[in-house]
Amino acid sequence: MSNKKIIISLAVIAGLSTPVAFAGEWSIGGSVLAQVTPYKGAKSKDYLLPVPQVNYQSENFYFATLAAGYYLWNTPKDQLSVDLHYYPQAYKPSDSDDEQMKKLNRRRDTMMGGFTYKHHESWGSLRAIVSGDMLGKSNGIIADAAYLYPFKFGNWSLQPGAGVVWENKKQNRYAYGISHAESQRSGLAEYTPNDSWRPYVELSANYKFAENWNFFAMGRVDHLPSEVKDSPMVNKSVTAILWTGVTYTF
């Protein structure tokens, strides 16, 4: 794949996943991901990606399409899991419409491993995720913290939230940095970002329209920090993602 490998945020994969039902249940279905990418020259046709859904939840472990984890601690109020998930941080120069961007190095996907902690109270939920590159692509570390508040209206469940992502300099340099050699080839300025903080807002929704059928949608908007926006590879100040689909639980 190319830019179609939508850069799904860590919270989407490891934190929100998709609506897995109750312990001991499987769900399958289909979904579509759409994203506004920050890279210059991205083609509009590459903003959409179909994603099949295969999810399972138990008291000891979970599997959620692009992520899997084992619970070290799992109570109604607190969950702590060790996780492994796919993190598509790809950039394929040949797929860009920008001639200078075509001359940069390719950025490749990786697997991220780490921990997720969730705490639930009547006033809302807290979510914290820490994860690192397991395949040595970026050697980056990403941390994510968020507050969420669930609402329920009949068959509808809504959960708005707000959070912030910290990315270390290795992660930012792999995704948005431009080396001296790349600068010489492309004519883009050499760029070496440091670590950054990226705030975001999100909203997830679920609708049970039949006994075993569920519609879900998740949207998120991230405000890019100056360490990212100042990269010659980037021409936007925000990124946005929408993930929606239907699942069947059995």
C-alpha positions in Angstrom: 0.0 0.0 0.0 1.0 3.7 -0.2 -0.4 6.8 1.3 -3.6 4.7 1.6 -1.9 3.4 4.7 -3.7 5.9 6.8 -1.7 7.1 9.8 -4.1 5.8 12.4 -3.4 7.5 15.7 -2.2 5.4 18.6 -5.4 6.1 20.5 -7.6 4.8 17.6 -5.8 1.5 17.5 -4.8 0.7 21.1 -7.2 2.9 23.0 -10.5 3.0 21.1 -10.1 0.1 18.8 -13.6 -0.9 17.5 -16.7 -1.6 19.5 -15.9 -5.1 20.8 -19.0 -6.2 22.7 -18.9 -8.1 26.0 -16.5 -10.6 27.5 -16.4 -13.9 25.7 -18.0 -12.5 22.5 -16.7 -12.2 18.9 -17.7 -9.6 16.5 -17.0 -9.3 12.8 -17.9 -6.7 10.2 -16.6 -4.1 7.8 -15.5 -0.5 8.1 -14.0 2.4 6.2 -11.2 4.7 7.4 -10.9 8.2 6.0 -8.1 10.8 6.9 -6.8 14.2 6.1 -3.0 13.5 5.9 -0.5 16.3 6.8 1.9 15.5 4.0 2.2 17.7 1.0 1.2 16.2 -2.4 -1.0 13.4 -1.0 -3.6 12.3 -3.5 -7.3 12.5 -2.6 -7.9 9.0 -3.7 -5.5 7.8 -1.0 -7.7 9.2 1.9 -9.9 6.1 2.1 -9.1 2.6 3.2 -11.5 -0.4 3.8 -10.7 -2.3 6.9 -12.3 -5.7 7.8 -13.4 -6.1 11.5 -12.5 -9.1 13.6 -12.7 -8.5 17.3 -12.7 -10.6 20.5 -12.9 -9.6 24.2 -12.3 -11.8 27.2 -11.4 -11.2 30.8 -7.8 -12.0 30.1 -7.0 -10.7 26.6 -8.5 -8.9 23.6 -8.1 -8.8 19.9 -9.3 -5.8 18.0 -8.6 -6.0 14.2 -5.2 -4.1 14.3 -4.3 -4.6 18.0 -4.0 -7.3 20.6 -3.4 -7.2 24.3 -3.2 -9.1 27.6 -4.8 -7.8 30.8 -2.4 -7.5 33.7 -5.3 -6.0 35.7 -9.0 -6.1 34.8 -11.7 -4.8 37.1 -14.9 -2.8 36.4 -13.1 0.4 37.3 -9.5 -0.3 36.2 -7.8 -2.1 33.3 -4.1 -2.4 32.6 -3.0 -4.2 29.5 0.2 -4.9 27.7 -0.4 -4.3 24.0 1.0 -4.9 20.5 -0.5 -3.0 17.6 0.2 -2.2 14.0 1.2 1.4 13.4 1.1 2.6 9.8 3.5 5.6 9.7 4.2 5.0 6.0 5.1 7.6 3.4 5.9 6.4 -0.1 7.5 9.1 -2.2 6.4 7.7 -5.5 2.8 8.2 -4.6 3.1 11.9 -4.0 2.0 14.6 -6.5 4.8 16.9 -5.3 8.0 16.6 -7.3 10.2 17.6 -4.3 8.4 15.1 -2.0 9.1 12.4 -4.5 12.8 12.6 -3.8 12.6 11.9 0.0 13.3 8.6 1.7 10.4 6.2 2.3 9.0 5.9 5.8 7.8 2.4 6.7 5.2 0.9 9.0 6.0 -0.7 12.3 4.6 -2.6 15.2 4.3 -0.7 18.5 4.3 -2.4 21.9 3.5 -0.9 25.3 0.9 -0.5 28.0 -2.7 0.9 28.2 -4.3 1.9 31.4 -8.0 2.9 31.8 -9.8 4.2 34.9 -13.6 4.6 35.0 -15.7 6.7 37.4 -19.1 8.4 37.4 -17.4 11.6 36.3 -15.9 10.0 33.3 -12.9 7.9 32.2 -9.2 8.4 32.0 -7.0 6.7 29.4 -3.2 6.5 29.2 -1.1 4.8 26.6 2.6 4.4 26.3 4.1 2.6 23.3 7.4 2.2 21.5 8.6 1.0 18.1 9.3 -2.7 18.2 10.9 -3.1 14.8 13.5 -0.4 14.8 12.0 1.7 12.1 11.8 5.0 14.0 12.8 3.8 17.5 10.2 6.3 18.6 8.2 6.5 21.8 4.6 7.8 21.9 2.5 8.6 25.0 -1.2 9.5 25.0 -3.4 10.7 27.8 -7.1 11.5 27.5 -10.3 12.2 29.4 -13.6 10.8 28.1 -17.3 11.0 29.2 -19.8 8.5 28.1 -23.5 9.2 27.3 -26.3 6.7 26.6 -29.6 7.6 24.8 -31.7 4.5 24.1 -29.8 2.4 21.6 -27.2 5.1 21.1 -23.9 5.3 23.1 -21.7 8.4 22.7 -18.3 9.2 24.2 -16.7 12.6 23.5 -13.1 13.1 24.8 -10.1 15.3 24.7 -6.4 14.4 25.1 -2.8 15.1 24.2 -0.1 13.0 22.5 3.6 13.3 23.3 6.0 12.1 20.6 9.7 11.9 21.2 12.3 13.4 18.8 13.1 10.0 17.2 9.5 9.5 16.2 9.1 13.1 14.8 12.4 12.9 13.0 11.4 9.7 11.3 8.0 10.9 10.3 8.7 14.6 9.5 12.5 15.2 9.5 14.6 15.8 6.3 18.2 14.6 6.4 21.1 16.5 4.7 21.1 13.9 1.9 17.4 14.3 1.3 17.7 18.1 1.3 20.4 17.9 -1.3 18.3 15.6 -3.6 14.9 17.3 -3.2 15.7 21.0 -2.6 13.6 21.0 0.5 15.3 22.5 3.6 17.0 20.2 6.0 14.8 19.7 9.1 15.5 18.1 12.5 12.5 18.3 14.8 12.5 17.6 18.5 9.8 16.1 20.7 6.3 17.5 20.7 2.9 17.7 22.3 -0.2 17.3 20.1 -3.7 18.0 21.5 -6.8 16.4 20.1 -10.6 16.0 20.5 -12.5 12.9 19.6 -16.0 11.5 19.5 -17.1 7.8 19.3 -20.6 6.6 18.7 -22.3 3.2 18.7 -25.9 2.4 17.7 -27.4 -1.0 18.2 -30.0 -1.3 15.4 -30.7 -5.0 15.8 -30.1 -7.6 18.5 -26.7 -8.6 17.1 -25.9 -5.7 14.8 -24.1 -2.6 15.7 -23.1 0.6 13.8 -20.1 2.5 15.0 -18.3 5.7 14.1 -15.3 7.4 15.6 -13.9 10.8 14.7 -10.8 12.6 15.8 -9.1 16.0 15.0 -5.5 16.6 16.0 -3.9 20.1 16.1 -0.4 19.7 14.9 2.4 21.2 17.0 5.0 23.6 15.5 7.6 20.7 15.5 5.4 19.0 12.9 3.9 22.1 11.1 7.4 23.6 10.5 8.5 20.5 8.5 8.9 21.2 4.8 7.0 17.9 4.3 3.8 19.3 5.9 1.3 21.8 4.6 -1.5 21.5 7.2 -2.1 22.6 10.8 -4.6 19.8 11.7 -5.2 16.2 10.8 -8.6 14.4 11.0 -9.7 10.9 10.9 -13.1 9.2 10.6 -13.6 5.5 11.1 -17.1 4.0 10.6 -18.6 0.6 9.9 -21.0 -2.2 11.0 -20.3 -5.3 13.1 -22.2 -8.5 14.0 -21.8 -10.0 17.4 -22.0 -13.7 18.2 
